[in-house]
Amino acid sequence: MRKIKIALADDIAEGATVKFSFVSGGKNMHGFLARFHGKLVAYENRCRHLPVTLDFGSDRFLESEGNHFVCQSHGALYDPLTGLCVRGPCEGESLKPLRIEVEDDAVWLLESI
């Protein structure tokens, strides 16, 4: 298991997100880390409807009310704690969660080698 440091846990405020890159299966991938209702979550930064990043280069993941992650390309809404699409063309599908852990005040991505 390989660990990649994403951020310091205290630097991720409520509603904040951090983008990061990693390699999976020999492919360069993108992910994002967020704090929602006090919980840290991480997902692949890839919409379930089309193979585009949720933020579409804007660095925005939450919709204006701050209750859901939103695909900036077509408006699909995802529950931040589960990754489930609750509205949009991919309703019922889920973002791919990424394994993270907090150790020594840092958030680490856990990658299988």
Secondary structure as the mmCIF struct_conf table of DSSP 4:
data_model
#
loop_
_struct_conf.conf_type_id
_struct_conf.id
_struct_conf.beg_label_comp_id
_struct_conf.beg_label_asym_id
_struct_conf.beg_label_seq_id
_struct_conf.end_label_comp_id
_struct_conf.end_label_asym_id
_struct_conf.end_label_seq_id
STRN STRN1 ARG A 2 LEU A 8
HELX_RH_3T_P HELX_RH_3T_P1 ALA A 9 ASP A 11
TURN_TY1_P TURN_TY1_P1 GLU A 14 GLY A 15
STRN STRN2 THR A 17 SER A 24
TURN_TY1_P TURN_TY1_P2 GLY A 25 GLY A 26
STRN STRN3 LYS A 27 PHE A 36
TURN_TY1_P TURN_TY1_P3 HIS A 37 GLY A 38
STRN STRN4 LYS A 39 GLU A 44
BEND BEND1 ASN A 45 ASN A 45
BEND BEND2 ARG A 48 VAL A 52
BEND BEND3 LEU A 54 ASP A 55
TURN_TY1_P TURN_TY1_P4 PHE A 56 GLY A 57
BEND BEND4 SER A 58 SER A 58
STRN STRN5 LEU A 62 LEU A 62
TURN_TY1_P TURN_TY1_P5 SER A 64 GLU A 65
BEND BEND5 GLY A 66 HIS A 68
STRN STRN6 PHE A 69 VAL A 70
TURN_TY1_P TURN_TY1_P6 GLN A 72 HIS A 74
STRN STRN7 LEU A 77 TYR A 78
TURN_TY1_P TURN_TY1_P7 PRO A 80 THR A 82
STRN STRN8 LEU A 84 LEU A 84
STRN STRN9 CYS A 85 ARG A 87
BEND BEND6 GLY A 88 GLY A 88
TURN_TY1_P TURN_TY1_P8 PRO A 89 GLY A 92
STRN STRN10 SER A 94 SER A 94
HELX_LH_PP_P HELX_LH_PP_P1 LEU A 95 LYS A 96
STRN STRN11 PRO A 97 PRO A 97
STRN STRN12 ILE A 100 GLU A 103
TURN_TY1_P TURN_TY1_P9 ASP A 104 ASP A 105
STRN STRN13 ALA A 106 GLU A 111
#
